[in-house]
Amino acid sequence: MLLGAVDLGSNSFRVEIGRVEGERIVTQSYWKETVRLAGGFDKSGALTPEIQARALAALARRRCALLRMRRTS
């Protein structure tokens, strides 16, 4: 069985995929990308379009990689 954890933090996004082996979880894939969300707020407190685009691009890259991983497992 595969398990996944996603951390969308203010500085970076992380994804870790692991498989269950007995009573342990063994990391199969780990990804971290710096996005710096916290540095991209406008005066009203909303994320700027540039930061939104950077975050969505990072998620899209990870989605593609996860789909490739799914096809090979």
CHARMM internal coordinates of N, CA and C (Angstrom, degrees):
IC EDIT
DIST 1 N 1 CA 1.4346
DIST 1 CA 1 C 1.5327
ANGL 1 N 1 CA 1 C 108.35
DIST 1 C 2 N 1.3400
ANGL 1 CA 1 C 2 N 115.62
DIHE 1 N 1 CA 1 C 2 N 137.26
DIST 2 N 2 CA 1.4621
ANGL 1 C 2 N 2 CA 121.14
DIHE 1 CA 1 C 2 N 2 CA 176.17
DIST 2 CA 2 C 1.5217
ANGL 2 N 2 CA 2 C 109.72
DIHE 1 C 2 N 2 CA 2 C -99.98
DIST 2 C 3 N 1.3188
ANGL 2 CA 2 C 3 N 115.50
DIHE 2 N 2 CA 2 C 3 N 143.10
DIST 3 N 3 CA 1.4570
ANGL 2 C 3 N 3 CA 122.92
DIHE 2 CA 2 C 3 N 3 CA 175.41
DIST 3 CA 3 C 1.5164
ANGL 3 N 3 CA 3 C 108.31
DIHE 2 C 3 N 3 CA 3 C -125.57
DIST 3 C 4 N 1.3137
ANGL 3 CA 3 C 4 N 116.76
DIHE 3 N 3 CA 3 C 4 N 152.15
DIST 4 N 4 CA 1.4573
ANGL 3 C 4 N 4 CA 120.49
DIHE 3 CA 3 C 4 N 4 CA 178.58
DIST 4 CA 4 C 1.5174
ANGL 4 N 4 CA 4 C 111.09
DIHE 3 C 4 N 4 CA 4 C -136.17
DIST 4 C 5 N 1.3181
ANGL 4 CA 4 C 5 N 115.14
DIHE 4 N 4 CA 4 C 5 N 149.34
DIST 5 N 5 CA 1.4640
ANGL 4 C 5 N 5 CA 121.88
DIHE 4 CA 4 C 5 N 5 CA 175.31
DIST 5 CA 5 C 1.5191
ANGL 5 N 5 CA 5 C 107.57
DIHE 4 C 5 N 5 CA 5 C -132.02
DIST 5 C 6 N 1.3330
ANGL 5 CA 5 C 6 N 115.77
DIHE 5 N 5 CA 5 C 6 N 137.13
DIST 6 N 6 CA 1.4574
ANGL 5 C 6 N 6 CA 122.18
DIHE 5 CA 5 C 6 N 6 CA -179.85
DIST 6 CA 6 C 1.5238
ANGL 6 N 6 CA 6 C 108.30
DIHE 5 C 6 N 6 CA 6 C -123.88
DIST 6 C 7 N 1.3155
ANGL 6 CA 6 C 7 N 116.72
DIHE 6 N 6 CA 6 C 7 N 131.63
DIST 7 N 7 CA 1.4647
ANGL 6 C 7 N 7 CA 123.19
DIHE 6 CA 6 C 7 N 7 CA 177.57
DIST 7 CA 7 C 1.5198
ANGL 7 N 7 CA 7 C 107.86
DIHE 6 C 7 N 7 CA 7 C -125.36
DIST 7 C 8 N 1.3214
ANGL 7 CA 7 C 8 N 116.78
DIHE 7 N 7 CA 7 C 8 N 107.10
DIST 8 N 8 CA 1.4648
ANGL 7 C 8 N 8 CA 121.76
DIHE 7 CA 7 C 8 N 8 CA 177.23
DIST 8 CA 8 C 1.5191
ANGL 8 N 8 CA 8 C 107.36
DIHE 7 C 8 N 8 CA 8 C -100.29
DIST 8 C 9 N 1.3180
ANGL 8 CA 8 C 9 N 116.05
DIHE 8 N 8 CA 8 C 9 N 88.30
DIST 9 N 9 CA 1.4583
ANGL 8 C 9 N 9 CA 121.40
DIHE 8 CA 8 C 9 N 9 CA -176.17
DIST 9 CA 9 C 1.5142
ANGL 9 N 9 CA 9 C 112.74
DIHE 8 C 9 N 9 CA 9 C -92.15
DIST 9 C 10 N 1.3111
ANGL 9 CA 9 C 10 N 115.34
DIHE 9 N 9 CA 9 C 10 N 176.58
DIST 10 N 10 CA 1.4681
ANGL 9 C 10 N 10 CA 120.65
DIHE 9 CA 9 C 10 N 10 CA -178.14
DIST 10 CA 10 C 1.5252
ANGL 10 N 10 CA 10 C 112.33
DIHE 9 C 10 N 10 CA 10 C -74.06
DIST 10 C 11 N 1.3156
ANGL 10 CA 10 C 11 N 117.58
DIHE 10 N 10 CA 10 C 11 N -20.12
DIST 11 N 11 CA 1.4558
ANGL 10 C 11 N 11 CA 121.00
DIHE 10 CA 10 C 11 N 11 CA -179.87
DIST 11 CA 11 C 1.5269
ANGL 11 N 11 CA 11 C 112.86
DIHE 10 C 11 N 11 CA 11 C -110.18
DIST 11 C 12 N 1.3387
ANGL 11 CA 11 C 12 N 116.39
DIHE 11 N 11 CA 11 C 12 N -36.51
DIST 12 N 12 CA 1.4622
ANGL 11 C 12 N 12 CA 119.06
DIHE 11 CA 11 C 12 N 12 CA -177.01
DIST 12 CA 12 C 1.5197
ANGL 12 N 12 CA 12 C 111.11
DIHE 11 C 12 N 12 CA 12 C -146.90
DIST 12 C 13 N 1.3288
ANGL 12 CA 12 C 13 N 114.38
DIHE 12 N 12 CA 12 C 13 N 160.06
DIST 13 N 13 CA 1.4549
ANGL 12 C 13 N 13 CA 122.91
DIHE 12 CA 12 C 13 N 13 CA 173.85
DIST 13 CA 13 C 1.5222
ANGL 13 N 13 CA 13 C 106.91
DIHE 12 C 13 N 13 CA 13 C -108.52
DIST 13 C 14 N 1.3250
ANGL 13 CA 13 C 14 N 115.66
DIHE 13 N 13 CA 13 C 14 N 139.27
DIST 14 N 14 CA 1.4641
ANGL 13 C 14 N 14 CA 120.72
DIHE 13 CA 13 C 14 N 14 CA 178.88
DIST 14 CA 14 C 1.5224
ANGL 14 N 14 CA 14 C 109.60
DIHE 13 C 14 N 14 CA 14 C -134.59
DIST 14 C 15 N 1.3204
ANGL 14 CA 14 C 15 N 114.42
DIHE 14 N 14 CA 14 C 15 N 144.96
DIST 15 N 15 CA 1.4670
ANGL 14 C 15 N 15 CA 121.45
DIHE 14 CA 14 C 15 N 15 CA 174.53
DIST 15 CA 15 C 1.5211
ANGL 15 N 15 CA 15 C 106.61
DIHE 14 C 15 N 15 CA 15 C -136.31
DIST 15 C 16 N 1.3230
ANGL 15 CA 15 C 16 N 115.87
DIHE 15 N 15 CA 15 C 16 N 131.84
DIST 16 N 16 CA 1.4574
ANGL 15 C 16 N 16 CA 120.32
DIHE 15 CA 15 C 16 N 16 CA 175.73
DIST 16 CA 16 C 1.5271
ANGL 16 N 16 CA 16 C 108.08
DIHE 15 C 16 N 16 CA 16 C -129.40
DIST 16 C 17 N 1.3161
ANGL 16 CA 16 C 17 N 115.31
DIHE 16 N 16 CA 16 C 17 N 130.14
DIST 17 N 17 CA 1.4592
ANGL 16 C 17 N 17 CA 122.61
DIHE 16 CA 16 C 17 N 17 CA 177.78
DIST 17 CA 17 C 1.5258
ANGL 17 N 17 CA 17 C 107.12
DIHE 16 C 17 N 17 CA 17 C -115.65
DIST 17 C 18 N 1.3140
ANGL 17 CA 17 C 18 N 115.29
DIHE 17 N 17 CA 17 C 18 N 133.13
DIST 18 N 18 CA 1.4556
ANGL 17 C 18 N 18 CA 119.70
DIHE 17 CA 17 C 18 N 18 CA 178.94
DIST 18 CA 18 C 1.5151
ANGL 18 N 18 CA 18 C 111.34
DIHE 17 C 18 N 18 CA 18 C -138.76
DIST 18 C 19 N 1.2971
ANGL 18 CA 18 C 19 N 115.91
DIHE 18 N 18 CA 18 C 19 N 157.89
DIST 19 N 19 CA 1.4628
ANGL 18 C 19 N 19 CA 120.11
DIHE 18 CA 18 C 19 N 19 CA 176.90
DIST 19 CA 19 C 1.5305
ANGL 19 N 19 CA 19 C 108.16
DIHE 18 C 19 N 19 CA 19 C -113.83
DIST 19 C 20 N 1.3070
ANGL 19 CA 19 C 20 N 114.01
DIHE 19 N 19 CA 19 C 20 N 146.04
DIST 20 N 20 CA 1.4579
ANGL 19 C 20 N 20 CA 120.77
DIHE 19 CA 19 C 20 N 20 CA -179.47
DIST 20 CA 20 C 1.5193
ANGL 20 N 20 CA 20 C 108.76
DIHE 19 C 20 N 20 CA 20 C -82.53
DIST 20 C 21 N 1.3239
ANGL 20 CA 20 C 21 N 115.34
DIHE 20 N 20 CA 20 C 21 N 126.57
DIST 21 N 21 CA 1.4709
ANGL 20 C 21 N 21 CA 122.32
DIHE 20 CA 20 C 21 N 21 CA 175.13
DIST 21 CA 21 C 1.5162
ANGL 21 N 21 CA 21 C 107.12
DIHE 20 C 21 N 21 CA 21 C -128.79
DIST 21 C 22 N 1.3146
ANGL 21 CA 21 C 22 N 115.67
DIHE 21 N 21 CA 21 C 22 N 101.46
DIST 22 N 22 CA 1.4643
ANGL 21 C 22 N 22 CA 119.39
DIHE 21 CA 21 C 22 N 22 CA -176.15
DIST 22 CA 22 C 1.5200
ANGL 22 N 22 CA 22 C 109.67
DIHE 21 C 22 N 22 CA 22 C 66.13
DIST 22 C 23 N 1.3188
ANGL 22 CA 22 C 23 N 115.61
DIHE 22 N 22 CA 22 C 23 N -120.33
DIST 23 N 23 CA 1.4668
ANGL 22 C 23 N 23 CA 120.69
DIHE 22 CA 22 C 23 N 23 CA 179.00
DIST 23 CA 23 C 1.5236
ANGL 23 N 23 CA 23 C 112.10
DIHE 22 C 23 N 23 CA 23 C -102.45
DIST 23 C 24 N 1.3151
ANGL 23 CA 23 C 24 N 117.14
DIHE 23 N 23 CA 23 C 24 N 13.35
DIST 24 N 24 CA 1.4675
ANGL 23 C 24 N 24 CA 121.40
DIHE 23 CA 23 C 24 N 24 CA -178.45
DIST 24 CA 24 C 1.5133
ANGL 24 N 24 CA 24 C 110.49
DIHE 23 C 24 N 24 CA 24 C -116.20
DIST 24 C 25 N 1.3235
ANGL 24 CA 24 C 25 N 115.47
DIHE 24 N 24 CA 24 C 25 N 157.60
DIST 25 N 25 CA 1.4608
ANGL 24 C 25 N 25 CA 122.16
DIHE 24 CA 24 C 25 N 25 CA 170.39
DIST 25 CA 25 C 1.5202
ANGL 25 N 25 CA 25 C 106.54
DIHE 24 C 25 N 25 CA 25 C -114.19
DIST 25 C 26 N 1.3311
ANGL 25 CA 25 C 26 N 116.03
DIHE 25 N 25 CA 25 C 26 N 120.78
DIST 26 N 26 CA 1.4575
ANGL 25 C 26 N 26 CA 122.47
DIHE 25 CA 25 C 26 N 26 CA -177.59
DIST 26 CA 26 C 1.5275
ANGL 26 N 26 CA 26 C 108.05
DIHE 25 C 26 N 26 CA 26 C -104.09
DIST 26 C 27 N 1.3321
ANGL 26 CA 26 C 27 N 116.17
DIHE 26 N 26 CA 26 C 27 N 123.92
DIST 27 N 27 CA 1.4584
ANGL 26 C 27 N 27 CA 120.33
DIHE 26 CA 26 C 27 N 27 CA -179.29
DIST 27 CA 27 C 1.5164
ANGL 27 N 27 CA 27 C 110.70
DIHE 26 C 27 N 27 CA 27 C -62.71
DIST 27 C 28 N 1.3138
ANGL 27 CA 27 C 28 N 115.27
DIHE 27 N 27 CA 27 C 28 N 128.53
DIST 28 N 28 CA 1.4584
ANGL 27 C 28 N 28 CA 121.57
DIHE 27 CA 27 C 28 N 28 CA 177.65
DIST 28 CA 28 C 1.5277
ANGL 28 N 28 CA 28 C 110.25
DIHE 27 C 28 N 28 CA 28 C -105.48
DIST 28 C 29 N 1.3383
ANGL 28 CA 28 C 29 N 116.22
DIHE 28 N 28 CA 28 C 29 N -32.46
DIST 29 N 29 CA 1.4627
ANGL 28 C 29 N 29 CA 120.19
DIHE 28 CA 28 C 29 N 29 CA -179.12
DIST 29 CA 29 C 1.5258
ANGL 29 N 29 CA 29 C 108.84
DIHE 28 C 29 N 29 CA 29 C -153.32
DIST 29 C 30 N 1.3193
ANGL 29 CA 29 C 30 N 115.78
DIHE 29 N 29 CA 29 C 30 N 139.12
DIST 30 N 30 CA 1.4645
ANGL 29 C 30 N 30 CA 120.90
DIHE 29 CA 29 C 30 N 30 CA 177.79
DIST 30 CA 30 C 1.5190
ANGL 30 N 30 CA 30 C 107.57
DIHE 29 C 30 N 30 CA 30 C -137.46
DIST 30 C 31 N 1.3233
ANGL 30 CA 30 C 31 N 116.31
DIHE 30 N 30 CA 30 C 31 N 136.02
DIST 31 N 31 CA 1.4553
ANGL 30 C 31 N 31 CA 121.64
DIHE 30 CA 30 C 31 N 31 CA -179.13
DIST 31 CA 31 C 1.5171
ANGL 31 N 31 CA 31 C 109.04
DIHE 30 C 31 N 31 CA 31 C -139.80
DIST 31 C 32 N 1.3073
ANGL 31 CA 31 C 32 N 116.41
DIHE 31 N 31 CA 31 C 32 N 138.08
DIST 32 N 32 CA 1.4599
ANGL 31 C 32 N 32 CA 122.36
DIHE 31 CA 31 C 32 N 32 CA 175.79
DIST 32 CA 32 C 1.5189
ANGL 32 N 32 CA 32 C 107.74
DIHE 31 C 32 N 32 CA 32 C -140.87
DIST 32 C 33 N 1.3126
ANGL 32 CA 32 C 33 N 115.21
DIHE 32 N 32 CA 32 C 33 N 133.01
DIST 33 N 33 CA 1.4670
ANGL 32 C 33 N 33 CA 119.95
DIHE 32 CA 32 C 33 N 33 CA 176.79
DIST 33 CA 33 C 1.5178
ANGL 33 N 33 CA 33 C 109.09
DIHE 32 C 33 N 33 CA 33 C -136.08
DIST 33 C 34 N 1.3192
ANGL 33 CA 33 C 34 N 116.15
DIHE 33 N 33 CA 33 C 34 N 131.48
DIST 34 N 34 CA 1.4593
ANGL 33 C 34 N 34 CA 121.71
DIHE 33 CA 33 C 34 N 34 CA 177.83
DIST 34 CA 34 C 1.5219
ANGL 34 N 34 CA 34 C 109.16
DIHE 33 C 34 N 34 CA 34 C -77.52
DIST 34 C 35 N 1.3335
ANGL 34 CA 34 C 35 N 115.77
DIHE 34 N 34 CA 34 C 35 N 126.54
DIST 35 N 35 CA 1.4644
ANGL 34 C 35 N 35 CA 120.69
DIHE 34 CA 34 C 35 N 35 CA 179.80
DIST 35 CA 35 C 1.5292
ANGL 35 N 35 CA 35 C 112.52
DIHE 34 C 35 N 35 CA 35 C -120.72
DIST 35 C 36 N 1.3167
ANGL 35 CA 35 C 36 N 117.46
DIHE 35 N 35 CA 35 C 36 N -22.80
DIST 36 N 36 CA 1.4673
ANGL 35 C 36 N 36 CA 124.10
DIHE 35 CA 35 C 36 N 36 CA 178.21
DIST 36 CA 36 C 1.5330
ANGL 36 N 36 CA 36 C 113.34
DIHE 35 C 36 N 36 CA 36 C 54.51
DIST 36 C 37 N 1.3140
ANGL 36 CA 36 C 37 N 116.26
DIHE 36 N 36 CA 36 C 37 N 50.99
DIST 37 N 37 CA 1.4667
ANGL 36 C 37 N 37 CA 120.82
DIHE 36 CA 36 C 37 N 37 CA 177.48
DIST 37 CA 37 C 1.5227
ANGL 37 N 37 CA 37 C 111.72
DIHE 36 C 37 N 37 CA 37 C -57.64
DIST 37 C 38 N 1.3157
ANGL 37 CA 37 C 38 N 117.37
DIHE 37 N 37 CA 37 C 38 N -41.41
DIST 38 N 38 CA 1.4639
ANGL 37 C 38 N 38 CA 120.89
DIHE 37 CA 37 C 38 N 38 CA -174.86
DIST 38 CA 38 C 1.5262
ANGL 38 N 38 CA 38 C 112.45
DIHE 37 C 38 N 38 CA 38 C -62.26
DIST 38 C 39 N 1.3084
ANGL 38 CA 38 C 39 N 117.35
DIHE 38 N 38 CA 38 C 39 N -21.71
DIST 39 N 39 CA 1.4581
ANGL 38 C 39 N 39 CA 120.49
DIHE 38 CA 38 C 39 N 39 CA 179.76
DIST 39 CA 39 C 1.5121
ANGL 39 N 39 CA 39 C 113.35
DIHE 38 C 39 N 39 CA 39 C -90.15
DIST 39 C 40 N 1.3282
ANGL 39 CA 39 C 40 N 117.55
DIHE 39 N 39 CA 39 C 40 N 8.38
DIST 40 N 40 CA 1.4511
ANGL 39 C 40 N 40 CA 119.84
DIHE 39 CA 39 C 40 N 40 CA -173.06
DIST 40 CA 40 C 1.5182
ANGL 40 N 40 CA 40 C 115.52
DIHE 39 C 40 N 40 CA 40 C -123.56
DIST 40 C 41 N 1.3192
ANGL 40 CA 40 C 41 N 117.26
DIHE 40 N 40 CA 40 C 41 N 37.07
DIST 41 N 41 CA 1.4594
ANGL 40 C 41 N 41 CA 120.32
DIHE 40 CA 40 C 41 N 41 CA 177.48
DIST 41 CA 41 C 1.5229
ANGL 41 N 41 CA 41 C 110.25
DIHE 40 C 41 N 41 CA 41 C -95.66
DIST 41 C 42 N 1.3288
ANGL 41 CA 41 C 42 N 115.96
DIHE 41 N 41 CA 41 C 42 N 141.47
DIST 42 N 42 CA 1.4624
ANGL 41 C 42 N 42 CA 119.11
DIHE 41 CA 41 C 42 N 42 CA 175.02
DIST 42 CA 42 C 1.5328
ANGL 42 N 42 CA 42 C 109.05
DIHE 41 C 42 N 42 CA 42 C -88.58
DIST 42 C 43 N 1.3136
ANGL 42 CA 42 C 43 N 117.13
DIHE 42 N 42 CA 42 C 43 N -175.41
DIST 43 N 43 CA 1.4651
ANGL 42 C 43 N 43 CA 121.47
DIHE 42 CA 42 C 43 N 43 CA -175.24
DIST 43 CA 43 C 1.5232
ANGL 43 N 43 CA 43 C 113.21
DIHE 42 C 43 N 43 CA 43 C -63.93
DIST 43 C 44 N 1.3259
ANGL 43 CA 43 C 44 N 116.92
DIHE 43 N 43 CA 43 C 44 N -24.79
DIST 44 N 44 CA 1.4650
ANGL 43 C 44 N 44 CA 119.75
DIHE 43 CA 43 C 44 N 44 CA 179.92
DIST 44 CA 44 C 1.5272
ANGL 44 N 44 CA 44 C 112.25
DIHE 43 C 44 N 44 CA 44 C -87.97
DIST 44 C 45 N 1.3327
ANGL 44 CA 44 C 45 N 117.66
DIHE 44 N 44 CA 44 C 45 N -3.68
DIST 45 N 45 CA 1.4566
ANGL 44 C 45 N 45 CA 122.02
DIHE 44 CA 44 C 45 N 45 CA 179.36
DIST 45 CA 45 C 1.5163
ANGL 45 N 45 CA 45 C 114.69
DIHE 44 C 45 N 45 CA 45 C 93.55
DIST 45 C 46 N 1.3361
ANGL 45 CA 45 C 46 N 116.73
DIHE 45 N 45 CA 45 C 46 N 4.40
DIST 46 N 46 CA 1.4677
ANGL 45 C 46 N 46 CA 120.67
DIHE 45 CA 45 C 46 N 46 CA 178.16
DIST 46 CA 46 C 1.5267
ANGL 46 N 46 CA 46 C 109.85
DIHE 45 C 46 N 46 CA 46 C -91.02
DIST 46 C 47 N 1.3230
ANGL 46 CA 46 C 47 N 115.83
DIHE 46 N 46 CA 46 C 47 N 155.19
DIST 47 N 47 CA 1.4669
ANGL 46 C 47 N 47 CA 119.70
DIHE 46 CA 46 C 47 N 47 CA 175.26
DIST 47 CA 47 C 1.5248
ANGL 47 N 47 CA 47 C 109.27
DIHE 46 C 47 N 47 CA 47 C -69.53
DIST 47 C 48 N 1.3197
ANGL 47 CA 47 C 48 N 115.73
DIHE 47 N 47 CA 47 C 48 N 139.31
DIST 48 N 48 CA 1.4626
ANGL 47 C 48 N 48 CA 119.76
DIHE 47 CA 47 C 48 N 48 CA 179.08
DIST 48 CA 48 C 1.5282
ANGL 48 N 48 CA 48 C 109.62
DIHE 47 C 48 N 48 CA 48 C -70.43
DIST 48 C 49 N 1.3312
ANGL 48 CA 48 C 49 N 117.05
DIHE 48 N 48 CA 48 C 49 N 156.67
DIST 49 N 49 CA 1.4687
ANGL 48 C 49 N 49 CA 119.58
DIHE 48 CA 48 C 49 N 49 CA 177.46
DIST 49 CA 49 C 1.5313
ANGL 49 N 49 CA 49 C 112.48
DIHE 48 C 49 N 49 CA 49 C -56.84
DIST 49 C 50 N 1.3230
ANGL 49 CA 49 C 50 N 117.91
DIHE 49 N 49 CA 49 C 50 N -36.30
DIST 50 N 50 CA 1.4719
ANGL 49 C 50 N 50 CA 120.61
DIHE 49 CA 49 C 50 N 50 CA 179.77
DIST 50 CA 50 C 1.5244
ANGL 50 N 50 CA 50 C 111.64
DIHE 49 C 50 N 50 CA 50 C -63.80
DIST 50 C 51 N 1.3297
ANGL 50 CA 50 C 51 N 116.16
DIHE 50 N 50 CA 50 C 51 N -43.97
DIST 51 N 51 CA 1.4596
ANGL 50 C 51 N 51 CA 119.54
DIHE 50 CA 50 C 51 N 51 CA 179.76
DIST 51 CA 51 C 1.5289
ANGL 51 N 51 CA 51 C 110.43
DIHE 50 C 51 N 51 CA 51 C -68.54
DIST 51 C 52 N 1.3202
ANGL 51 CA 51 C 52 N 116.84
DIHE 51 N 51 CA 51 C 52 N -39.47
DIST 52 N 52 CA 1.4679
ANGL 51 C 52 N 52 CA 119.96
DIHE 51 CA 51 C 52 N 52 CA 176.78
DIST 52 CA 52 C 1.5221
ANGL 52 N 52 CA 52 C 110.41
DIHE 51 C 52 N 52 CA 52 C -58.96
DIST 52 C 53 N 1.3248
ANGL 52 CA 52 C 53 N 116.33
DIHE 52 N 52 CA 52 C 53 N -44.74
DIST 53 N 53 CA 1.4676
ANGL 52 C 53 N 53 CA 120.66
DIHE 52 CA 52 C 53 N 53 CA -179.86
DIST 53 CA 53 C 1.5260
ANGL 53 N 53 CA 53 C 110.79
DIHE 52 C 53 N 53 CA 53 C -63.73
DIST 53 C 54 N 1.3341
ANGL 53 CA 53 C 54 N 117.35
DIHE 53 N 53 CA 53 C 54 N -41.25
DIST 54 N 54 CA 1.4709
ANGL 53 C 54 N 54 CA 121.06
DIHE 53 CA 53 C 54 N 54 CA 179.31
DIST 54 CA 54 C 1.5266
ANGL 54 N 54 CA 54 C 110.50
DIHE 53 C 54 N 54 CA 54 C -62.83
DIST 54 C 55 N 1.3392
ANGL 54 CA 54 C 55 N 116.69
DIHE 54 N 54 CA 54 C 55 N -43.76
DIST 55 N 55 CA 1.4663
ANGL 54 C 55 N 55 CA 120.77
DIHE 54 CA 54 C 55 N 55 CA -179.31
DIST 55 CA 55 C 1.5269
ANGL 55 N 55 CA 55 C 110.93
DIHE 54 C 55 N 55 CA 55 C -65.88
DIST 55 C 56 N 1.3170
ANGL 55 CA 55 C 56 N 117.26
DIHE 55 N 55 CA 55 C 56 N -45.07
DIST 56 N 56 CA 1.4635
ANGL 55 C 56 N 56 CA 120.35
DIHE 55 CA 55 C 56 N 56 CA -179.91
DIST 56 CA 56 C 1.5234
ANGL 56 N 56 CA 56 C 111.68
DIHE 55 C 56 N 56 CA 56 C -65.61
DIST 56 C 57 N 1.3283
ANGL 56 CA 56 C 57 N 117.28
DIHE 56 N 56 CA 56 C 57 N -36.53
DIST 57 N 57 CA 1.4701
ANGL 56 C 57 N 57 CA 120.34
DIHE 56 CA 56 C 57 N 57 CA 177.52
DIST 57 CA 57 C 1.5243
ANGL 57 N 57 CA 57 C 110.68
DIHE 56 C 57 N 57 CA 57 C -64.72
DIST 57 C 58 N 1.3313
ANGL 57 CA 57 C 58 N 116.91
DIHE 57 N 57 CA 57 C 58 N -40.10
DIST 58 N 58 CA 1.4678
ANGL 57 C 58 N 58 CA 120.44
DIHE 57 CA 57 C 58 N 58 CA 178.37
DIST 58 CA 58 C 1.5228
ANGL 58 N 58 CA 58 C 110.36
DIHE 57 C 58 N 58 CA 58 C -63.21
DIST 58 C 59 N 1.3333
ANGL 58 CA 58 C 59 N 116.92
DIHE 58 N 58 CA 58 C 59 N -43.50
DIST 59 N 59 CA 1.4649
ANGL 58 C 59 N 59 CA 120.18
DIHE 58 CA 58 C 59 N 59 CA 178.83
DIST 59 CA 59 C 1.5269
ANGL 59 N 59 CA 59 C 111.60
DIHE 58 C 59 N 59 CA 59 C -65.68
DIST 59 C 60 N 1.3124
ANGL 59 CA 59 C 60 N 117.35
DIHE 59 N 59 CA 59 C 60 N -37.59
DIST 60 N 60 CA 1.4660
ANGL 59 C 60 N 60 CA 121.00
DIHE 59 CA 59 C 60 N 60 CA 178.78
DIST 60 CA 60 C 1.5331
ANGL 60 N 60 CA 60 C 110.73
DIHE 59 C 60 N 60 CA 60 C -64.77
DIST 60 C 61 N 1.3301
ANGL 60 CA 60 C 61 N 116.98
DIHE 60 N 60 CA 60 C 61 N -40.43
DIST 61 N 61 CA 1.4754
ANGL 60 C 61 N 61 CA 120.18
DIHE 60 CA 60 C 61 N 61 CA 177.76
DIST 61 CA 61 C 1.5310
ANGL 61 N 61 CA 61 C 110.34
DIHE 60 C 61 N 61 CA 61 C -62.52
DIST 61 C 62 N 1.3146
ANGL 61 CA 61 C 62 N 116.36
DIHE 61 N 61 CA 61 C 62 N -42.77
DIST 62 N 62 CA 1.4647
ANGL 61 C 62 N 62 CA 119.85
DIHE 61 CA 61 C 62 N 62 CA -179.09
DIST 62 CA 62 C 1.5156
ANGL 62 N 62 CA 62 C 110.18
DIHE 61 C 62 N 62 CA 62 C -67.75
DIST 62 C 63 N 1.3257
ANGL 62 CA 62 C 63 N 118.29
DIHE 62 N 62 CA 62 C 63 N -38.11
DIST 63 N 63 CA 1.4578
ANGL 62 C 63 N 63 CA 121.89
DIHE 62 CA 62 C 63 N 63 CA 178.32
DIST 63 CA 63 C 1.5248
ANGL 63 N 63 CA 63 C 109.99
DIHE 62 C 63 N 63 CA 63 C -58.74
DIST 63 C 64 N 1.3175
ANGL 63 CA 63 C 64 N 116.63
DIHE 63 N 63 CA 63 C 64 N -46.28
DIST 64 N 64 CA 1.4732
ANGL 63 C 64 N 64 CA 120.25
DIHE 63 CA 63 C 64 N 64 CA 179.08
DIST 64 CA 64 C 1.5187
ANGL 64 N 64 CA 64 C 111.11
DIHE 63 C 64 N 64 CA 64 C -60.06
DIST 64 C 65 N 1.3145
ANGL 64 CA 64 C 65 N 116.84
DIHE 64 N 64 CA 64 C 65 N -43.96
DIST 65 N 65 CA 1.4632
ANGL 64 C 65 N 65 CA 120.25
DIHE 64 CA 64 C 65 N 65 CA -179.86
DIST 65 CA 65 C 1.5285
ANGL 65 N 65 CA 65 C 111.13
DIHE 64 C 65 N 65 CA 65 C -65.25
DIST 65 C 66 N 1.3326
ANGL 65 CA 65 C 66 N 117.48
DIHE 65 N 65 CA 65 C 66 N -39.39
DIST 66 N 66 CA 1.4633
ANGL 65 C 66 N 66 CA 120.15
DIHE 65 CA 65 C 66 N 66 CA 178.61
DIST 66 CA 66 C 1.5221
ANGL 66 N 66 CA 66 C 111.62
DIHE 65 C 66 N 66 CA 66 C -66.77
DIST 66 C 67 N 1.3263
ANGL 66 CA 66 C 67 N 116.80
DIHE 66 N 66 CA 66 C 67 N -37.81
DIST 67 N 67 CA 1.4620
ANGL 66 C 67 N 67 CA 119.44
DIHE 66 CA 66 C 67 N 67 CA 177.20
DIST 67 CA 67 C 1.5210
ANGL 67 N 67 CA 67 C 111.09
DIHE 66 C 67 N 67 CA 67 C -64.63
DIST 67 C 68 N 1.3388
ANGL 67 CA 67 C 68 N 117.18
DIHE 67 N 67 CA 67 C 68 N -40.02
DIST 68 N 68 CA 1.4743
ANGL 67 C 68 N 68 CA 120.16
DIHE 67 CA 67 C 68 N 68 CA 176.43
DIST 68 CA 68 C 1.5244
ANGL 68 N 68 CA 68 C 110.28
DIHE 67 C 68 N 68 CA 68 C -62.33
DIST 68 C 69 N 1.3288
ANGL 68 CA 68 C 69 N 116.72
DIHE 68 N 68 CA 68 C 69 N -41.73
DIST 69 N 69 CA 1.4637
ANGL 68 C 69 N 69 CA 121.47
DIHE 68 CA 68 C 69 N 69 CA -179.70
DIST 69 CA 69 C 1.5304
ANGL 69 N 69 CA 69 C 109.65
DIHE 68 C 69 N 69 CA 69 C -63.15
DIST 69 C 70 N 1.2965
ANGL 69 CA 69 C 70 N 116.49
DIHE 69 N 69 CA 69 C 70 N -40.81
DIST 70 N 70 CA 1.4686
ANGL 69 C 70 N 70 CA 121.54
DIHE 69 CA 69 C 70 N 70 CA -179.49
DIST 70 CA 70 C 1.5247
ANGL 70 N 70 CA 70 C 111.23
DIHE 69 C 70 N 70 CA 70 C -62.54
DIST 70 C 71 N 1.3271
ANGL 70 CA 70 C 71 N 116.43
DIHE 70 N 70 CA 70 C 71 N -39.71
DIST 71 N 71 CA 1.4708
ANGL 70 C 71 N 71 CA 120.98
DIHE 70 CA 70 C 71 N 71 CA -178.72
DIST 71 CA 71 C 1.5240
ANGL 71 N 71 CA 71 C 112.15
DIHE 70 C 71 N 71 CA 71 C -67.65
DIST 71 C 72 N 1.3320
ANGL 71 CA 71 C 72 N 116.77
DIHE 71 N 71 CA 71 C 72 N -29.31
DIST 72 N 72 CA 1.4623
ANGL 71 C 72 N 72 CA 120.03
DIHE 71 CA 71 C 72 N 72 CA -176.10
DIST 72 CA 72 C 1.5268
ANGL 72 N 72 CA 72 C 112.85
DIHE 71 C 72 N 72 CA 72 C -92.17
DIST 72 C 73 N 1.3385
ANGL 72 CA 72 C 73 N 117.19
DIHE 72 N 72 CA 72 C 73 N -8.79
DIST 73 N 73 CA 1.4734
ANGL 72 C 73 N 73 CA 117.42
DIHE 72 CA 72 C 73 N 73 CA -178.83
DIST 73 CA 73 C 1.5008
ANGL 73 N 73 CA 73 C 112.03
DIHE 72 C 73 N 73 CA 73 C -99.07
END
COOR INIT
IC SEED 1 N 1 CA 1 C
IC BUILD
